[in-house]
């Protein structure tokens, strides 16, 4: 088994950078750089020097003995000053030590999985936690990382094994009188697992949206206030606003945190019939993104026509009746007030 090393924190300038070393020669590498091996699980301040005796940095060193570590192997963490030059110097010194190599992407987590320190659900939860941008994403990722889903799966496995064992016992002793009818217990076990699986399946869609984020498309005719609404939600000039109709030609995306939920608002081209080839492409893209979004907000002043119909009627029919999309909010913009259909 190779001993691997890599920067465990984000690249770039920072107050702190952490380099993780994992494998059978991790403690040896620590001895080479720091001169001794600190007590396991206690932080120790050490001067790090390269093989040629050049001073590299003064760092906090943490030593973990396997299997009581993240990867289940011997692990060393070097907490350095976070300059790019310092990090690169220490990485270069590690590359000069026999038996060490740079880790592949995700290799520390893969070793944790292989050594039963994490299950597959926890690995996914760890990835989600690292990528979390909102409070809802953080909470969801922590629930998965804590092993809650793995515990549920283990409970289902136990119940299914119990049900299979009861049925096998009945089959094996078919010629003998079985003192207890196992059918009710087997039915209860299978019914319970099936009900929990259905509930988990329904919740998976919500969990996926929290992880990946929601999309809200703002659609409507030109110059009805779509870009103004987007700017107001974003709190900045994310889209150009103008009295000239057809200013927005492409889809403008603004991602934000709404009450802990990741939401991407889409400002789209004004919907109308046009002979302008570029604007026509924008209208087509607007409809495509509206169809794929999780929610559609339609703005209209009720005055613009589209193929002989009120614009909002056309959009509503297209999204709801033709595309079978019920999640459409229609706002009629009038001077001094906004009414919702």
CORFENGI-V155712 format. One record per helix or strand of 2 or more residues. SS is the DSSP state (hx for helix, st for strand). FROM is the first residue (numbers start at 1). LEN is the number of residues. Records with the same first field share a line. If there is no record, write none. Layout:
SS = FROM-LEN ; FROM-LEN
This chain:
st = 3-5 ; 17-6 ; 44-6 ; 55-10 ; 75-6 ; 100-3 ; 214-7 ; 252-7 ; 261-7 ; 295-6 ; 305-2 ; 309-2 ; 328-7 ; 337-4
hx = 26-9 ; 84-12 ; 107-8 ; 120-12 ; 135-11 ; 148-25 ; 183-30 ; 226-9 ; 277-16 ; 311-12
